[in-house]
Amino acid sequence: MEERNRQGNRGHVVAAADETTALLRHSDSESSSSSASSVDVEQQQQQSYRTSLRRHSSAANLPPYHEHHPADPATTTTTTTTDTSPEAAAVVAAGGVAEESSALIIWTIVPVSLLGVFVANLDGSLIIASSQQIASEFNALSSASWLVTSFVLALCASQPLYGKLSDIFGRRSNLSVAYIFFAVGCFLCGIGREYWHVVAGRAISGIGGAGMTALVSIIIADIVPVREVATWRSYVNVAATTGRAVGGPLGGWLCDTIGWRWCFYGQVPPTVLGLVLILWKLPKRTRKRTTTGTKPDGDDDSEGETASFRRKLARVDVLGAVTLIGTIISFLAALEFLSADGHNDDGALPLAYTLGPAVLLFLTFTALFYTAERRWAAEPILPIELLTSRATLTAYLLAGLQMAAQFSLFYAVPLYFQTVAGTSVSDAGLRLVPAVVGNATAGLLAGYTISKTGRYRLFTVLGNAVGCVGYLLVLLRWRGTVHPAETLYVFLGGFASGTNQATTFIHLAASLDPSKMAVAGTTLYLCYNLFLLIGIQLSTALLHARLRSSLESGLEGVKNKSKIIESAVSSVKSIRDLPPWIRDIVLRAYLDGLSCTFAMSLAFAFLGLLVAISMREKRL
């Protein structure tokens, strides 16, 4: 029995050692095999056998080597019969050197890449905290959400492309382009003289932000041994969490002191520094793992260095990307028309002439996207069959619903404290920090719990229940001036979001074939961003619909009612200049509108709890 297990897994031993050795090569040439005596080979194979098999079992979500049962289809992986006598000697003998050298490469490349992760995540919370102030500057408060929406729209459209493009053109070139897009977008936002200039700059930054975050994880997967990927990705999470925590208060402080334009100008220098470090430290071509070993990133071996640009682009699902962009934009346009200011104004187009075409475009693009992905795409961005699996649907809904709940709250919290509570922009931004801390705390606890118990469903259910409690407390207790301790309720919402971000990926990995994880994981990140957009846009629509309704009834009979309403919904600053009794009516109207957004966050969180309860756990 022991001999059969050894023979059945010998292919994994060679593959594991070959991976470690190949990580040191940065060209297409193969190193010649070193010689070793048969006695040394056998001893080295015995010594490395257990460690290598453990690493491969862990990467494929298998039980430990002594628990592996090849007859069980749920835990069986395909093995390859390999002649291990001369070749295995070389790769096993190189193991110690590979481990030491690859560690040096990792400690050189990964910290450099984390600067981009920090800046990209700082940007998100910084703009959320300052968006009301920026939009008010252009008298476009009702469209403030587009500062975030345009960024995430571009991010959604480009993020699925970065993985494939980096396989074709290389990691460093794509990451460098991402840094350039981000820096240029921030600069254009800073010099913008019209609101649409700033929104366009945010879209350009979104294209760069997608690569600055996603490509780091791809590079880590390329250069880090499989068993250490989770550890190194935790450092990425720390950088991201730190950026999100710093961004909120920093954005408020900049708006209160030197002006909102420095929210964008200030991001350019660290982005340029990150670009310089990437060009300096990141090899032109790293090595990526494949099913048959490793090879350099960039164009595949069969095409070689002389492959035409057209041939490379042919592998990219351009039609799928374009139709996906159209689907998202048309859907969000419909939501925007619902929350636009002028539907009831004299001379404005009837809602049927704005919302109707947007819905028609959405349905058309959806049909085109479905057809393109189902029939025409050789390598689809979003395979339709993934959406029919219960495991993937559970993961996507869990991740998306909590993301919509949290960012709906993120949009409302700064506005609540600037209007109802009467705080400064910087103080309002500071109220987002507990949610970010809750997110990071949940991620760390989830990782520890899952690694110790091998289970994740109970933690997921508890985390979502905690989130529901937090959103309910915000809805019931935030009715005016808020006690400092009660601002910590947002920690609970962040905890739920962090829980789902940790456990949904584990659920996918445990439920799907490893060959599908790359596409499934990319789609998971797409769901994060899509539901984020849905949460923000629905918050805007609901807030302004309720705000206008409350102002219309509260200001009945007041002179210049229409002018007061337009001023109140367009700029937060204008509220301070109103007579006290009118200001009280406006603030009550804001409280009514914001309470509706809190209720919507609670609804999203409750739906997430129901999905968590229905999850079918796979024992790790």
Secondary structure, 3 states (H helix, E strand, C coil): CHHHHHHHHHHHHHHHHHHHHHCCCCCCCCCCCCCCCHHHHHHHHHHHHHHHHHHHHHHCCCCCHHHCCCCCCCCCCCCCCCCCHHHHHHHHHCHHHHHHHHHHHHHHHHHHHHHHHHHHHHHHHHHHHHHHHHHHHCCCHHHCCHHHHHHHHHHHHHHHHHHHHHHHHCHHHHHHHHHHHHHHHHHHHHHCCCHHHHHHHHHHHHHHHHHHHHHHHHHHHHHCCHHHHHHHHHHHHHHHHHHHHHHHHHHHHHHHCCCCCHHHHCCHHHHHHHHHHHHHHCCCCCEEEECCEEEECCCCCCCCCCCCHHHHHCCCCHHHHHHHHHHHHHHHHHHHHHHCCCCCCCCCCCHHHHHHHHHHHHHHHHHHHHHHHHHHCCCCCCCHHHHHCHHHHHHHHHHHHHHHHHHHHHHHHHHHHHHCCCCCHHHHHHCCHHHHHHHHHHHHHHHHHHHHHCCCHHHHHHHHHHHHHHHHHHHHHCCCCCCHHHHHHHHHHHHHHHHHHHHHHHHHHHHCCHHHHHHHHHHHHHHHHHHHHHHHHHHHHHHHHHHHHHHHHHCCCCCCHHHHHHHHHHCCHHHHHCCHHHHHHHHHHHHHHHHHHHHHHHHHHHHHHHHHHCCCCCCC
